[in-house]
Amino acid sequence: MSKADWLFRLNGDPRGIARELAKGVNTNIFPGENVMLSVVRVDPHATGSIHSHPEEQWGVLLEGRCTRIQNGEEVEATAGDFWHTPGGVSHGVRTKEEGAVILDIFSPPRAEYRQAGQGFGKAVAEKG
């Protein structure tokens, strides 16, 4: 049975655009006209660099646990938690012994995420 071209899967959908954001932080991206979804898999003991970008971002922790870092504040999150990050606000994530699966939603879509690659694109990394 074939599926409609508008139906996608969180795990293993070959239509996603693959990006390695950092060591142990990989995503599969699904761009639309006004919104972009990014299914991010964070390995245990991995860290995504603190960065900011002009696009608004929402994130939903689908599986696992992580430390969500935003504007210098660190908050422990568990599956079912979600967050809002306005454009220009510094943020990142790190995991401990348990990894995480996060659904990030961007508006407008991030232009540099429309192609496979590495890194956070044109995001501005926070200097530490």
N, C-alpha and C positions, 0 to 999 in steps of 0.2 A: 504494500500500500504506500503510495507516495504522499508526501506532506505538502501543504500549501507553501509557496515561497515566502509567505509572511509569518510563518511559524518557526521559531528558533529554539535551540536547546542550550541550557546553561553549561552542560558538559560536552565538550568535543564537537561543537558545531563547526564544520569546516569553512563556513562563510565568514567567520570572524577574522579580523585583522590581528595577527599576533605581534606582540611587542614585549620585549624584556625591559621592564622599567628599571630594575636594579638586580643584583645577584639575589636569586631566590624570590623575586617579585615579578610575576609574569601576568600578562593580560590578553584577553581576546576582546576586540573592539567591534561594536556594531553601530555605525554612524547612520543617522537619519538626516532630514533636512534641518530640523530645529533642535534636536536632542541627540545625544550620543550615549550609548550604554557601554560599559567596560566591565567585564567579568575578571576580577583580579584574584589571583591565587598567590598567597604569601606563605612560603615555606616556614617551618619552625626556625626560630632564631634568625629571622631575616629582618632587614630594616629598609624602608623606602626613605630616601633623603627628604629632609624638610624643604619644601618649595612652595611657590605660589604661582598663580596664573590668573589672567583676567576673567576666565569663565567661571560661572557659578557651578558648584558641585554639591550633589547629595550622595551619600554613601549608605549602603545597607549591609550590615555584617550578616551574611547568610549562614556561614558555618564557622566554628572555632572560636578563638579568642584573640584579641589584639590590644595593644595600647594605641589609642588614637591621640595624636598630638596636634593641637591647633592653637595658634597664637601663644605658644609657650606653655599652654596647659596640657597636662597628660591625664587621660581618663581611660580606665580599663573598660573594655567593651566585650560583650558576649553576644552570641548568635541571637538575632532579633533586634539588636540595637541599631539605630540609624542616626545620621548626623547631617548637618547643613554647613557648607563652607562657602561664604560669599566670595566673589572674585577678589583677588589681591590679598587674601588672608593666608598666612603661612600655615602649612599643615604637613602631616606625614603619618606613618604607621610603623609599628614594629611588633614582632611576635616573640614569645618565649618558647617554651617546649611544645606548644600546640600551634599549628598553622591556622590560616584563616582564608575564607573565600568571601570577597566583598563585591557587591554590585555598585559601581560608581555611575552616576548619571550627570552628564555635563550639558549645560546650555549657555551659549550656543555650542555646537560641536567644536572640538579642538582640531584645527586644521592639520596640525602635524600628526595627529593620531589617525588620519585617514590613510596612512600607509604603514606597512610593517617597518619595524626598526628597533632601536634600543634607546633607553633613557626616557626622561620625562619631557622630551621635546624642548620647546622654548620656555618652559617654566623657569622661574628664577629661583635658584637654589639659595637657601639661607646660609649665610656665612657664620661659622661657629667658632 
